[in-house]
């Protein structure tokens, strides 16, 4: 059996742009509140609320919209007008309608890899939104399986690898989040390839693995075959 038979890939900011739209919405949020608060840490408070609410709303646009409303009420002592709340909610809905823009080399890489490996998509967030983005991306045909999960941790990867692969030692996970896409798969025995994105959310940051033979960092997915070749050459 080949060393690696299955490649699992993250979606947001690995296959297509995502965080840039959250940043635009965040700027819209601060613009809407400019006349109602002079809080110097408005962005930090929004990020804190979004992170805190992950346990209740999960990842994605819906939780972000609710966190914007919560933050607007908090920083204005509930004095923010209902019209502004309505505009914040509208900005949140717009997050569900931004066009899907695939990242460079994605189609090329998936087309090259699908003949040799089983490809599966592992993404977290709202299932409706993730399915919409996958359909709009035109990439669905590349994947033998799609898993939309509430969170990416060791237990999640053990379950997915048991369901769709020959085991973690024959599986590679690639993505832009060290916290979600790299460290947990390594911990359960898989290979991992980090594909950095300039706008990765701070929540997803972590320290890169050191002296780990099953880990590689690449600039874009077009370099994934080179990383696979290095892994296959390991003793």
N, C-alpha and C positions, 0 to 999 in steps of 0.2 A: 504494500500500500504506500502511495506517496506520503511524504511527511505532512503536507497540507492538502486537504481535499475540499475544504469549505472556507470561503471568505465572507465574513459578516461585515456590513458597512453601516455606519451611521448615516443619517439623512441631512438634517439641518446643518448648514455651513460645512458639510463634507461633500454632499452631492449638489446642493443648491444654496443660494443666498437666503439667509433668514434673519440673522441678528441685525443687519443694517435696517430692516424695517421696524424692529423694536426700538432702535436708536432714533429713528425718525418720529416714531410715536411718542417716545420719551420727550423729545424736543417740543412736540405739539402740546404735550401735557404741561410742560413748564411755561410755554407761551400762554396757555389758557389761564394759568394761575398767577400770571405776572401782576395783575391788578388787585389780587386778593391776599397775597402773602409776600413778605420780604425774607422768608426763611432762606438762609445762605446754603443750607444743606438739603434742599428739596430733592435733588436727584438721589442723594445718599439715603434719604428717608424712603423714597420710592423703592430703591433696590432692597432696603432692609425689609419693607413690607412684602415685597414680592418673594423674597427668600423665606421669610417667616410663614407665608401662606402656602408654600409648596406642599406642606403636610395636609392642607385642607383642599386646595384647588388643583394641585399638580402643576405640571409644566405646560406652557403654551399661552396662547393669546387670551383665552377666557380668564385664566387666573391673573394675568397681567392687567387686564381691564378692571377687574374687581379690586386689585391692589392699587391702581390709580385712583379709583373712587375713594377707597379707604384713606389713602394718603391725602387727597384733597380735603376731605372732611377733617382729618386730624390737624393739618397745618393751618387751617383757617378757623379752628374751633367751631366747626359745623356752620360757618357763615357763608360758605361758598354757595352761590345761587344755583337753583335747580337747572337753569339753562346751561350753566357750565358743566354740571354733572352729565347732562344729556350729550354735550359735545365730547366729553371724555369717553362716554360709552360709545359714541359714534366712531371716535378714533380707534377704540378697541376693536370694533367690528371691521374697520378697514384693514386691520392686521390679517383678517381672514380672506382678504380679497386681493392682496398684492400679487403681481405676476410672478411666476416661478422662473428664476434665472439659474440655469445649471452652471456650475463652476467649470473652469477650464480643464480639459482633458478627461472629463467624466465619461462622456459617451465613448470616446476612444478606449479608455481603460476598461470599461465594463464589456465592450464588444470584444476586446482582446482576451479578457479573463474568463468569459462565460463558457468558452469551449473547453477549458481545462479544469475549472473549479465550479462547485456549487456556490451560487451567490445568494445570500440572504440579507434582508434589510432589518436592522434592529434600531428602532427609533423610539424616543419617549415623547409624551405629550398627549394632546387630545386626539382621539382616534379619528373623529370626523375631519379635523383639520389636516392630520397627517395623510389620511387617505386621499383627500382633495389634492394636496401638494404632489403626492406620488403620481396620481392620475394626470395632473397638469404637466408634470415634468417629462412625460413620455418615456420614463425609465422602467416602468413596471414589468415589462416583458423580460428584463434581464434577471429577475429574481425568482428563485424557486420557492421562497417563503418570505413572508413579511410579518414581523413582530412589532406591534406598537405597545409599549410597556409604560407603567407608571413611573418607574425609576430603573436605573441601570446600576445594579450592585452585583456582588458575587452570586447571590442566590438566583438572581434573574438570569445571569449568564449560564450557570449550571443547568437551569431548566431548559433554556433555549438550545444549548449545545447538546444536551441529552435528547432533545426532540428532533433536531435537524441535522446533526453531524455525527461523525464517527468518534467524537470525543474532543475535549479541549486541546489535546496534544496534536490533533489533526486540523485545528481551526485557527484562523487568523481574524482578528477584529481590527478595523481601520476607522479612524474618526478624528475629529478636531478637538475633543475634550479629553484632557489627561485624566480628569476626575472620573468621567463616566465611560469613556471608550477605551482607555488604556490600562489603568491600574487594576480595575476589577477583573478583566479577562486574564491579565498576567497572573493575578493571584490564584485563579482557578486552573492555571496550567496552559493557557492558550498563548499564541503569538499575538503581538500587537504592533500596529503601525500608526504613528501619530502624524496627522496632516494638519499643521497649524492653520488657523484662520485669523486674520488681523483683528476681527471684531468679536472674538469669543467672549461670552459673558463671564464676568469675574467669578461667579459661582463655580464655573467649570475648571478654574485654574488649579494646578497642583504642581508639585515638583516632578521633573522628569526622572524616570528610572535611570540608575547608573549601573554600569557593568552588568547589564541584563542581555544575554545573547538572544533572547526571544523578542527583543524590542528594537524598533527602528523608527527613525524620523525622516520624513520625506517632505519635499516642497509642495508637491501636488500629486494627484492620483495617477498621473501619467508615469510616475516613478515607482508605482507599486510593483510592477513585474520585476524590477531590479531588486527590491527588498525581498520579494519571494525567492528569487534566485539565491540571495545570500542565506536565507533561512534553510533552503534546501541543501546548501553546501555545508551546513553545520555538521560536525562529527556526531 
